[in-house]
Amino acid sequence: MRFELASRPHHDHLIDVETDEIREFVSAEIERLQRRIAKDHGYEIVTHRLELYCRKVT
Ligand SMILES: [Zn+2]
């Protein structure tokens, strides 16, 4: 199942609010959960973006 229309494989983002560094990640668990939530509401996901705004734990 593809979420993005772009040619790159799907990924989501961690964004460091202090440095603006962006890290890409893929979580099968999160992808499954999102599909289930949409389904529970009577939808199927066409596309999505997930951005987690984070700061480093020291
Ligand atoms: Zn995703």
PDB file of the backbone (N, CA, C, O) and the ligand in Angstrom, with CONECT records:
HET     ZN  A 101       1
ATOM      1  N   MET A   1       0.844  -1.196   0.000  1.00  0.00           N
ATOM      2  CA  MET A   1       0.000   0.000   0.000  1.00  0.00           C
ATOM      3  C   MET A   1       0.876   1.243   0.000  1.00  0.00           C
ATOM      4  O   MET A   1       1.769   1.385   0.836  1.00  0.00           O
ATOM      5  N   ARG A   2       0.619   2.127  -0.929  1.00  0.00           N
ATOM      6  CA  ARG A   2       1.437   3.344  -1.031  1.00  0.00           C
ATOM      7  C   ARG A   2       0.646   4.542  -0.538  1.00  0.00           C
ATOM      8  O   ARG A   2      -0.555   4.653  -0.786  1.00  0.00           O
ATOM      9  N   PHE A   3       1.316   5.420   0.147  1.00  0.00           N
ATOM     10  CA  PHE A   3       0.657   6.600   0.682  1.00  0.00           C
ATOM     11  C   PHE A   3       1.044   7.858  -0.087  1.00  0.00           C
ATOM     12  O   PHE A   3       0.283   8.825  -0.126  1.00  0.00           O
ATOM     13  N   GLU A   4       2.199   7.846  -0.683  1.00  0.00           N
ATOM     14  CA  GLU A   4       2.683   9.056  -1.332  1.00  0.00           C
ATOM     15  C   GLU A   4       2.661   8.898  -2.842  1.00  0.00           C
ATOM     16  O   GLU A   4       2.897   7.818  -3.384  1.00  0.00           O
ATOM     17  N   LEU A   5       2.374   9.990  -3.490  1.00  0.00           N
ATOM     18  CA  LEU A   5       2.357   9.965  -4.944  1.00  0.00           C
ATOM     19  C   LEU A   5       3.765  10.088  -5.501  1.00  0.00           C
ATOM     20  O   LEU A   5       4.019   9.724  -6.649  1.00  0.00           O
ATOM     21  N   ALA A   6       4.675  10.598  -4.693  1.00  0.00           N
ATOM     22  CA  ALA A   6       6.063  10.742  -5.143  1.00  0.00           C
ATOM     23  C   ALA A   6       6.698   9.372  -5.329  1.00  0.00           C
ATOM     24  O   ALA A   6       6.195   8.364  -4.835  1.00  0.00           O
ATOM     25  N   SER A   7       7.806   9.357  -6.047  1.00  0.00           N
ATOM     26  CA  SER A   7       8.445   8.088  -6.376  1.00  0.00           C
ATOM     27  C   SER A   7       9.234   7.506  -5.208  1.00  0.00           C
ATOM     28  O   SER A   7       9.524   6.310  -5.185  1.00  0.00           O
ATOM     29  N   ARG A   8       9.583   8.358  -4.233  1.00  0.00           N
ATOM     30  CA  ARG A   8      10.359   7.860  -3.089  1.00  0.00           C
ATOM     31  C   ARG A   8       9.506   6.968  -2.208  1.00  0.00           C
ATOM     32  O   ARG A   8       8.296   7.163  -2.089  1.00  0.00           O
ATOM     33  N   PRO A   9      10.153   5.983  -1.591  1.00  0.00           N
ATOM     34  CA  PRO A   9       9.415   5.141  -0.642  1.00  0.00           C
ATOM     35  C   PRO A   9       8.860   5.986   0.504  1.00  0.00           C
ATOM     36  O   PRO A   9       9.449   6.992   0.898  1.00  0.00           O
ATOM     37  N   HIS A  10       7.723   5.555   1.022  1.00  0.00           N
ATOM     38  CA  HIS A  10       7.089   6.325   2.087  1.00  0.00           C
ATOM     39  C   HIS A  10       7.953   6.393   3.345  1.00  0.00           C
ATOM     40  O   HIS A  10       8.617   5.429   3.725  1.00  0.00           O
ATOM     41  N   HIS A  11       7.920   7.556   3.970  1.00  0.00           N
ATOM     42  CA  HIS A  11       8.613   7.728   5.243  1.00  0.00           C
ATOM     43  C   HIS A  11       7.967   8.887   5.976  1.00  0.00           C
ATOM     44  O   HIS A  11       7.291   9.716   5.366  1.00  0.00           O
ATOM     45  N   ASP A  12       8.171   8.945   7.272  1.00  0.00           N
ATOM     46  CA  ASP A  12       7.685  10.057   8.075  1.00  0.00           C
ATOM     47  C   ASP A  12       8.887  10.801   8.664  1.00  0.00           C
ATOM     48  O   ASP A  12      10.036  10.429   8.428  1.00  0.00           O
ATOM     49  N   HIS A  13       8.606  11.850   9.431  1.00  0.00           N
ATOM     50  CA  HIS A  13       9.692  12.746   9.823  1.00  0.00           C
ATOM     51  C   HIS A  13       9.746  13.041  11.309  1.00  0.00           C
ATOM     52  O   HIS A  13       8.724  13.230  11.969  1.00  0.00           O
ATOM     53  N   LEU A  14      10.947  13.074  11.806  1.00  0.00           N
ATOM     54  CA  LEU A  14      11.258  13.624  13.123  1.00  0.00           C
ATOM     55  C   LEU A  14      11.959  14.956  12.870  1.00  0.00           C
ATOM     56  O   LEU A  14      12.951  15.009  12.142  1.00  0.00           O
ATOM     57  N   ILE A  15      11.452  16.019  13.464  1.00  0.00           N
ATOM     58  CA  ILE A  15      12.023  17.343  13.234  1.00  0.00           C
ATOM     59  C   ILE A  15      12.546  17.894  14.554  1.00  0.00           C
ATOM     60  O   ILE A  15      11.801  18.060  15.519  1.00  0.00           O
ATOM     61  N   ASP A  16      13.834  18.171  14.571  1.00  0.00           N
ATOM     62  CA  ASP A  16      14.461  18.724  15.770  1.00  0.00           C
ATOM     63  C   ASP A  16      14.136  20.217  15.826  1.00  0.00           C
ATOM     64  O   ASP A  16      14.558  20.981  14.958  1.00  0.00           O
ATOM     65  N   VAL A  17      13.380  20.633  16.856  1.00  0.00           N
ATOM     66  CA  VAL A  17      12.925  22.030  16.912  1.00  0.00           C
ATOM     67  C   VAL A  17      14.064  22.993  17.243  1.00  0.00           C
ATOM     68  O   VAL A  17      13.933  24.203  17.061  1.00  0.00           O
ATOM     69  N   GLU A  18      15.172  22.457  17.726  1.00  0.00           N
ATOM     70  CA  GLU A  18      16.281  23.331  18.095  1.00  0.00           C
ATOM     71  C   GLU A  18      17.291  23.492  16.970  1.00  0.00           C
ATOM     72  O   GLU A  18      17.901  24.552  16.830  1.00  0.00           O
ATOM     73  N   THR A  19      17.470  22.457  16.175  1.00  0.00           N
ATOM     74  CA  THR A  19      18.473  22.521  15.099  1.00  0.00           C
ATOM     75  C   THR A  19      17.856  22.465  13.702  1.00  0.00           C
ATOM     76  O   THR A  19      18.553  22.658  12.706  1.00  0.00           O
ATOM     77  N   ASP A  20      16.540  22.198  13.627  1.00  0.00           N
ATOM     78  CA  ASP A  20      15.837  22.019  12.347  1.00  0.00           C
ATOM     79  C   ASP A  20      16.301  20.782  11.585  1.00  0.00           C
ATOM     80  O   ASP A  20      15.952  20.593  10.420  1.00  0.00           O
ATOM     81  N   GLU A  21      17.089  19.942  12.254  1.00  0.00           N
ATOM     82  CA  GLU A  21      17.480  18.685  11.613  1.00  0.00           C
ATOM     83  C   GLU A  21      16.237  17.827  11.391  1.00  0.00           C
ATOM     84  O   GLU A  21      15.374  17.735  12.264  1.00  0.00           O
ATOM     85  N   ILE A  22      16.156  17.215  10.246  1.00  0.00           N
ATOM     86  CA  ILE A  22      15.025  16.352   9.926  1.00  0.00           C
ATOM     87  C   ILE A  22      15.527  14.931   9.744  1.00  0.00           C
ATOM     88  O   ILE A  22      16.428  14.680   8.943  1.00  0.00           O
ATOM     89  N   ARG A  23      14.947  14.010  10.485  1.00  0.00           N
ATOM     90  CA  ARG A  23      15.281  12.604  10.331  1.00  0.00           C
ATOM     91  C   ARG A  23      14.082  11.879   9.769  1.00  0.00           C
ATOM     92  O   ARG A  23      12.940  12.125  10.158  1.00  0.00           O
ATOM     93  N   GLU A  24      14.366  10.978   8.842  1.00  0.00           N
ATOM     94  CA  GLU A  24      13.299  10.185   8.252  1.00  0.00           C
ATOM     95  C   GLU A  24      13.200   8.854   8.983  1.00  0.00           C
ATOM     96  O   GLU A  24      14.209   8.276   9.389  1.00  0.00           O
ATOM     97  N   PHE A  25      11.983   8.382   9.141  1.00  0.00           N
ATOM     98  CA  PHE A  25      11.808   7.059   9.735  1.00  0.00           C
ATOM     99  C   PHE A  25      10.603   6.379   9.119  1.00  0.00           C
ATOM    100  O   PHE A  25       9.730   7.016   8.529  1.00  0.00           O
ATOM    101  N   VAL A  26      10.583   5.074   9.273  1.00  0.00           N
ATOM    102  CA  VAL A  26       9.439   4.279   8.849  1.00  0.00           C
ATOM    103  C   VAL A  26       9.077   3.368  10.002  1.00  0.00           C
ATOM    104  O   VAL A  26       9.940   2.680  10.547  1.00  0.00           O
ATOM    105  N   SER A  27       7.818   3.356  10.376  1.00  0.00           N
ATOM    106  CA  SER A  27       7.336   2.458  11.410  1.00  0.00           C
ATOM    107  C   SER A  27       6.122   1.699  10.891  1.00  0.00           C
ATOM    108  O   SER A  27       5.056   2.277  10.682  1.00  0.00           O
ATOM    109  N   ALA A  28       6.298   0.398  10.687  1.00  0.00           N
ATOM    110  CA  ALA A  28       5.181  -0.425  10.224  1.00  0.00           C
ATOM    111  C   ALA A  28       4.036  -0.365  11.228  1.00  0.00           C
ATOM    112  O   ALA A  28       2.865  -0.405  10.849  1.00  0.00           O
ATOM    113  N   GLU A  29       4.379  -0.269  12.507  1.00  0.00           N
ATOM    114  CA  GLU A  29       3.359  -0.224  13.552  1.00  0.00           C
ATOM    115  C   GLU A  29       2.503   1.038  13.426  1.00  0.00           C
ATOM    116  O   GLU A  29       1.276   0.971  13.505  1.00  0.00           O
ATOM    117  N   ILE A  30       3.154   2.186  13.229  1.00  0.00           N
ATOM    118  CA  ILE A  30       2.406   3.439  13.073  1.00  0.00           C
ATOM    119  C   ILE A  30       1.565   3.409  11.807  1.00  0.00           C
ATOM    120  O   ILE A  30       0.417   3.853  11.809  1.00  0.00           O
ATOM    121  N   GLU A  31       2.137   2.884  10.722  1.00  0.00           N
ATOM    122  CA  GLU A  31       1.382   2.824   9.469  1.00  0.00           C
ATOM    123  C   GLU A  31       0.127   1.974   9.640  1.00  0.00           C
ATOM    124  O   GLU A  31      -0.956   2.347   9.187  1.00  0.00           O
ATOM    125  N   ARG A  32       0.287   0.823  10.300  1.00  0.00           N
ATOM    126  CA  ARG A  32      -0.874  -0.043  10.560  1.00  0.00           C
ATOM    127  C   ARG A  32      -1.917   0.656  11.411  1.00  0.00           C
ATOM    128  O   ARG A  32      -3.112   0.593  11.121  1.00  0.00           O
ATOM    129  N   LEU A  33      -1.460   1.323  12.462  1.00  0.00           N
ATOM    130  CA  LEU A  33      -2.367   2.002  13.374  1.00  0.00           C
ATOM    131  C   LEU A  33      -3.160   3.087  12.650  1.00  0.00           C
ATOM    132  O   LEU A  33      -4.362   3.237  12.875  1.00  0.00           O
ATOM    133  N   GLN A  34      -2.496   3.833  11.793  1.00  0.00           N
ATOM    134  CA  GLN A  34      -3.194   4.888  11.046  1.00  0.00           C
ATOM    135  C   GLN A  34      -4.260   4.305  10.134  1.00  0.00           C
ATOM    136  O   GLN A  34      -5.365   4.837  10.034  1.00  0.00           O
ATOM    137  N   ARG A  35      -3.917   3.196   9.463  1.00  0.00           N
ATOM    138  CA  ARG A  35      -4.914   2.562   8.590  1.00  0.00           C
ATOM    139  C   ARG A  35      -6.115   2.089   9.400  1.00  0.00           C
ATOM    140  O   ARG A  35      -7.260   2.210   8.964  1.00  0.00           O
ATOM    141  N   ARG A  36      -5.840   1.549  10.581  1.00  0.00           N
ATOM    142  CA  ARG A  36      -6.933   1.047  11.415  1.00  0.00           C
ATOM    143  C   ARG A  36      -7.820   2.192  11.915  1.00  0.00           C
ATOM    144  O   ARG A  36      -9.045   2.069  11.938  1.00  0.00           O
ATOM    145  N   ILE A  37      -7.206   3.285  12.309  1.00  0.00           N
ATOM    146  CA  ILE A  37      -7.983   4.440  12.775  1.00  0.00           C
ATOM    147  C   ILE A  37      -8.876   4.956  11.651  1.00  0.00           C
ATOM    148  O   ILE A  37     -10.063   5.207  11.860  1.00  0.00           O
ATOM    149  N   ALA A  38      -8.301   5.113  10.458  1.00  0.00           N
ATOM    150  CA  ALA A  38      -9.094   5.575   9.320  1.00  0.00           C
ATOM    151  C   ALA A  38     -10.249   4.616   9.059  1.00  0.00           C
ATOM    152  O   ALA A  38     -11.388   5.037   8.855  1.00  0.00           O
ATOM    153  N   LYS A  39      -9.938   3.309   9.068  1.00  0.00           N
ATOM    154  CA  LYS A  39     -10.953   2.295   8.812  1.00  0.00           C
ATOM    155  C   LYS A  39     -12.065   2.352   9.852  1.00  0.00           C
ATOM    156  O   LYS A  39     -13.243   2.232   9.516  1.00  0.00           O
ATOM    157  N   ASP A  40     -11.693   2.532  11.100  1.00  0.00           N
ATOM    158  CA  ASP A  40     -12.685   2.626  12.176  1.00  0.00           C
ATOM    159  C   ASP A  40     -13.634   3.802  11.968  1.00  0.00           C
ATOM    160  O   ASP A  40     -14.756   3.807  12.475  1.00  0.00           O
ATOM    161  N   HIS A  41     -13.169   4.796  11.216  1.00  0.00           N
ATOM    162  CA  HIS A  41     -14.003   5.957  10.930  1.00  0.00           C
ATOM    163  C   HIS A  41     -14.635   5.861   9.541  1.00  0.00           C
ATOM    164  O   HIS A  41     -15.253   6.814   9.065  1.00  0.00           O
ATOM    165  N   GLY A  42     -14.474   4.702   8.896  1.00  0.00           N
ATOM    166  CA  GLY A  42     -15.106   4.485   7.604  1.00  0.00           C
ATOM    167  C   GLY A  42     -14.304   5.009   6.431  1.00  0.00           C
ATOM    168  O   GLY A  42     -14.858   5.255   5.360  1.00  0.00           O
ATOM    169  N   TYR A  43     -13.008   5.182   6.619  1.00  0.00           N
ATOM    170  CA  TYR A  43     -12.161   5.718   5.558  1.00  0.00           C
ATOM    171  C   TYR A  43     -11.029   4.771   5.217  1.00  0.00           C
ATOM    172  O   TYR A  43     -10.694   3.864   5.979  1.00  0.00           O
ATOM    173  N   GLU A  44     -10.442   5.008   4.038  1.00  0.00           N
ATOM    174  CA  GLU A  44      -9.139   4.450   3.752  1.00  0.00           C
ATOM    175  C   GLU A  44      -8.212   5.627   3.454  1.00  0.00           C
ATOM    176  O   GLU A  44      -8.624   6.621   2.856  1.00  0.00           O
ATOM    177  N   ILE A  45      -6.971   5.499   3.874  1.00  0.00           N
ATOM    178  CA  ILE A  45      -6.027   6.604   3.722  1.00  0.00           C
ATOM    179  C   ILE A  45      -5.575   6.699   2.270  1.00  0.00           C
ATOM    180  O   ILE A  45      -5.180   5.702   1.667  1.00  0.00           O
ATOM    181  N   VAL A  46      -5.636   7.898   1.719  1.00  0.00           N
ATOM    182  CA  VAL A  46      -5.125   8.151   0.370  1.00  0.00           C
ATOM    183  C   VAL A  46      -3.646   8.526   0.456  1.00  0.00           C
ATOM    184  O   VAL A  46      -2.808   8.004  -0.279  1.00  0.00           O
ATOM    185  N   THR A  47      -3.359   9.426   1.358  1.00  0.00           N
ATOM    186  CA  THR A  47      -1.985   9.791   1.634  1.00  0.00           C
ATOM    187  C   THR A  47      -1.930  10.397   3.029  1.00  0.00           C
ATOM    188  O   THR A  47      -2.967  10.735   3.601  1.00  0.00           O
ATOM    189  N   HIS A  48      -0.748  10.533   3.572  1.00  0.00           N
ATOM    190  CA  HIS A  48      -0.628  11.196   4.861  1.00  0.00           C
ATOM    191  C   HIS A  48       0.785  11.709   5.031  1.00  0.00           C
ATOM    192  O   HIS A  48       1.716  11.300   4.337  1.00  0.00           O
ATOM    193  N   ARG A  49       0.910  12.617   5.976  1.00  0.00           N
ATOM    194  CA  ARG A  49       2.235  13.019   6.421  1.00  0.00           C
ATOM    195  C   ARG A  49       2.226  13.073   7.935  1.00  0.00           C
ATOM    196  O   ARG A  49       1.249  13.493   8.556  1.00  0.00           O
ATOM    197  N   LEU A  50       3.320  12.645   8.509  1.00  0.00           N
ATOM    198  CA  LEU A  50       3.451  12.610   9.959  1.00  0.00           C
ATOM    199  C   LEU A  50       4.757  13.298  10.313  1.00  0.00           C
ATOM    200  O   LEU A  50       5.830  12.874   9.885  1.00  0.00           O
ATOM    201  N   GLU A  51       4.659  14.353  11.091  1.00  0.00           N
ATOM    202  CA  GLU A  51       5.842  15.107  11.501  1.00  0.00           C
ATOM    203  C   GLU A  51       5.857  15.182  13.020  1.00  0.00           C
ATOM    204  O   GLU A  51       4.923  15.701  13.632  1.00  0.00           O
ATOM    205  N   LEU A  52       6.904  14.670  13.617  1.00  0.00           N
ATOM    206  CA  LEU A  52       7.063  14.711  15.066  1.00  0.00           C
ATOM    207  C   LEU A  52       8.070  15.800  15.389  1.00  0.00           C
ATOM    208  O   LEU A  52       9.232  15.725  14.991  1.00  0.00           O
ATOM    209  N   TYR A  53       7.621  16.799  16.105  1.00  0.00           N
ATOM    210  CA  TYR A  53       8.498  17.925  16.473  1.00  0.00           C
ATOM    211  C   TYR A  53       9.132  17.618  17.821  1.00  0.00           C
ATOM    212  O   TYR A  53       8.441  17.487  18.831  1.00  0.00           O
ATOM    213  N   CYS A  54      10.442  17.507  17.824  1.00  0.00           N
ATOM    214  CA  CYS A  54      11.153  16.927  18.958  1.00  0.00           C
ATOM    215  C   CYS A  54      12.333  17.778  19.399  1.00  0.00           C
ATOM    216  O   CYS A  54      12.850  18.616  18.661  1.00  0.00           O
ATOM    217  N   ARG A  55      12.732  17.522  20.633  1.00  0.00           N
ATOM    218  CA  ARG A  55      14.037  18.037  21.076  1.00  0.00           C
ATOM    219  C   ARG A  55      14.818  16.868  21.647  1.00  0.00           C
ATOM    220  O   ARG A  55      14.254  15.925  22.202  1.00  0.00           O
ATOM    221  N   LYS A  56      16.127  16.957  21.496  1.00  0.00           N
ATOM    222  CA  LYS A  56      17.022  15.900  21.952  1.00  0.00           C
ATOM    223  C   LYS A  56      16.963  15.773  23.467  1.00  0.00           C
ATOM    224  O   LYS A  56      16.957  16.771  24.188  1.00  0.00           O
ATOM    225  N   VAL A  57      16.921  14.547  23.933  1.00  0.00           N
ATOM    226  CA  VAL A  57      16.998  14.267  25.355  1.00  0.00           C
ATOM    227  C   VAL A  57      18.469  14.180  25.734  1.00  0.00           C
ATOM    228  O   VAL A  57      19.237  13.424  25.139  1.00  0.00           O
ATOM    229  N   THR A  58      18.838  14.949  26.711  1.00  0.00           N
ATOM    230  CA  THR A  58      20.265  14.959  27.078  1.00  0.00           C
ATOM    231  C   THR A  58      20.513  14.061  28.283  1.00  0.00           C
ATOM    232  O   THR A  58      21.650  13.940  28.738  1.00  0.00           O
TER     233      THR A  58
HETATM  234 ZN    ZN A 101       3.746   7.331   7.417  1.00  0.00          ZN2+
END
